[in-house]
Structures are given as C-alpha cells and as structure tokens.
C-alpha cells in the first residue's frame, strides 16, 4: 500500500489532505482528583500555508487541553489496508501495537504536521487525543509532529516553515534508520561491483538499524 506511516508514542497512518470548508465544535473534558470541567472551543477548517486544508482554533487554548479527538470506525489493520489499497487518500491511525486502526472521519484528520508543533498526540484508554503542549492563541493553526516512520520511497517533504524544520515529516529516528539502510545498500553494491539496486531483507534492515 502506498502510504505514509507516522508515530508519536503509538502508530498511525496518513497521506494527503481533503479540501473542506466549515466550522466544527469540540467539547473538551478535563479530569483531576479535585474536579471535572468542560471547555467548548471552536475549530475551523480552512486553507493552510503548510498543506492544503488545516485546522485552526477560534478561541484561546490552554496548555494541556485536549483540542480534538481522532475518531472514526475501528478496523483490524489488515482489513483497513486491504480496503484502502487503491485509495489515494487515507486517514488510518493505529492504536497500541498497531493491530487496530481508526479510519479517521473527524476534525483531527485535518491537522497538519509541523516540526515545531503546538500539540502532540496521546493515546488514553484506547482513545486518541490531540493535546496542546503550550498555550495557543485564537486564530493559530493546530499542528503536531507526525513522526513518520515508514513511507517507502516517498521523501515526505515538510513545508511547515519552522525555524528548525527537519525538511521531512519523518521522525529523527526514521531519518537515521534510512541513512543506515542507504549506506549499507551502497556498500553492498560496491562489494558486488554493480550499480544494480540492492534489496535488503527485513532482517538485514533491522540488523543495520540496530547497529
């Protein structure tokens, strides 16, 4: 399947963006040992300088607040992959070990990647939340680091515009792993005296990545 996979303490999959215009409401619940309160915030989907459509808040968001939940039908990974094999757009977000995924149909699927995000993804009791990691002003675009870790030959170029942008949506760990794999492939080609592509087995990739 031609897709990009990314993770932030768990597995998820995403490619491309749908175009959409509209305003959505998100009810946020906060639990503590002392109290339970609710905050209503407005989230609007409109064009983004980062990529296609993006998600923006119309109200101030406090650090630690749950901005949106990633929701949708839950499917076994194999079933979701088969159903989306020929789809140019997927919003599959994996839970736990990745054996079950959420087929996104929600506000959160419009949230773009940034190398300097204002939110992060958290899995809490089987639910995926987009949570603010700093105070966010009204009108700001909501973003989180995709931390892509598998996308085939796709370069997954990043257009977030952050001062310390990595230039790619891949995680730092995945960038290092890919460098090792490419270096190993070049070494094998040199040893064999051929320019033909060298295909590493999954075991070889894992071995080289762990080196």
Rosetta blueprint (number, residue, H / E / L):
1 X L
2 X L
3 X L
4 X L
5 X E
6 X E
7 X E
8 X L
9 X L
10 X L
11 X E
12 X E
13 X E
14 X L
15 X E
16 X L
17 X L
18 X L
19 X L
20 X L
21 X L
22 X E
23 X E
24 X E
25 X E
26 X E
27 X E
28 X E
29 X E
30 X E
31 X E
32 X L
33 X L
34 X L
35 X L
36 X E
37 X E
38 X E
39 X E
40 X E
41 X E
42 X E
43 X E
44 X E
45 X E
46 X E
47 X E
48 X L
49 X L
50 X L
51 X L
52 X L
53 X E
54 X E
55 X E
56 X E
57 X E
58 X L
59 X L
60 X L
61 X E
62 X L
63 X L
64 X L
65 X L
66 X E
67 X E
68 X E
69 X E
70 X E
71 X L
72 X E
73 X E
74 X E
75 X E
76 X E
77 X H
78 X H
79 X H
80 X H
81 X H
82 X H
83 X H
84 X L
85 X L
86 X L
87 X L
88 X L
89 X L
90 X E
91 X L
92 X E
93 X E
94 X E
95 X E
96 X L
97 X L
98 X L
99 X L
100 X E
101 X E
102 X E
103 X E
104 X E
105 X L
106 X L
107 X H
108 X H
109 X H
110 X H
111 X L
112 X E
113 X E
114 X L
115 X L
116 X L
117 X L
118 X L
119 X E
120 X E
121 X E
122 X E
123 X E
124 X E
125 X L
126 X L
127 X E
128 X E
129 X E
130 X E
131 X E
132 X E
133 X L
134 X L
135 X L
136 X E
137 X L
138 X L
139 X L
140 X L
141 X E
142 X L
143 X E
144 X E
145 X L
146 X L
147 X L
148 X E
149 X E
150 X E
151 X L
152 X L
153 X L
154 X L
155 X L
156 X L
157 X E
158 X L
159 X L
160 X L
161 X L
162 X L
163 X L
164 X L
165 X L
166 X L
167 X L
168 X E
169 X L
170 X E
171 X L
172 X H
173 X H
174 X H
175 X H
176 X H
177 X H
178 X H
179 X H
180 X H
181 X H
182 X H
183 X H
184 X H
185 X H
186 X H
187 X H
188 X H
189 X H
190 X H
191 X H
192 X H
193 X L
194 X L
195 X L
196 X L
197 X L
198 X L
199 X L
200 X L
201 X L
202 X H
203 X H
204 X H
205 X H
206 X H
207 X H
208 X H
209 X H
210 X H
211 X L
